Amino acid sequence: MATQPDKAVPAGIKPPSALLALTELPRAIAEFSSLGLAAPILATAPRGDGHPVLVLPGFVTSDVSTRVLRSFLKGLGYDAHAWELGRNLGPKAIGREGEKLLSRLQAVRELTGRKVSIIGWSLGGVMARQLSRRAPEAVRQVITLGSPFTGNPRATNAWRAYQVLTGHKIDGEDARAQMNESECAPPVPSTSIFTREDGVVAWQNCIEPIGAETDNIQVHGSHCGLGVNPAVLYAVADRLAQAEGDWHPFERRGLKALVYPFAGHA
């Protein structure tokens, strides 16, 4: 049975344990390997309406990492797009003010003539939420996968590498301003999909605030396997299948509770 969302994020959030971090790769491989077994359930996922979906990769990864997810979405009938900005190295990839990513969103919008749903994995999800604030008129909804958009920015096992590779200081004035802004819900419907077994970021930093157009879906798995996790793929399909202007939280009763028992509120 699904539980109700936590009313407050616990104080003193810390990075995931060393055990979770060290087992990330084998767990991700296991999730990818389970796609074949999960095929019958994934085949029941709702079909899409053809609207465009822009998929943003996580820190230091590229469009290669989102290939399985984009292929799955195309199979459901969506017009799935890669971000085409190389490796995700924060401002180095999207521009100091995010102008390159904004341009990419606008290009997809102009190409299709429809609002764009944005899916962001980890750092990509942080960017997706901010992008929706810059151009809410172009965004249909946002879905984040293990994205630490609030809470303690040091509650991750990757923050040092992030600073070195991106040149972006997490304690800088602009980073603090963005984190303060991210505590509020985006101006469009937003769903956070996360796992408490995340070995990279603290799951508490991935929780959307309670609101009329926000939801949190918990799955079991690793951080690095979120883009190939069958539970995540099914949840993403469910979120995207909603009619524009008729967004609602993930349904956790009836048949879905039987075929998707591992989903629930935070």
ABEGO torsion letter per residue (X at the ends): XBBBBBABBBBGBBBBBAAAAAAAAAAAAAAAAAAAAAAAAAAABBBBAGBBBBBBBBBGBBAAAAAAAAAAAAAAGBBBBBAGAEBBAEAAAAEAAGAAAAAAAAAAAAAAGBBBBBBBBEAAAAAAAAAAAABAAABABBBBBGBBABEBAABBAAAAAAAAAAGBBAABAAAAAAAAAAABBBABBBBBBBBAABAABBAAAABBBBBAABBBBBBBEBAAAAAABAAAAAAAAAAAABBBGABBBBBABEAAAAABAABBBX
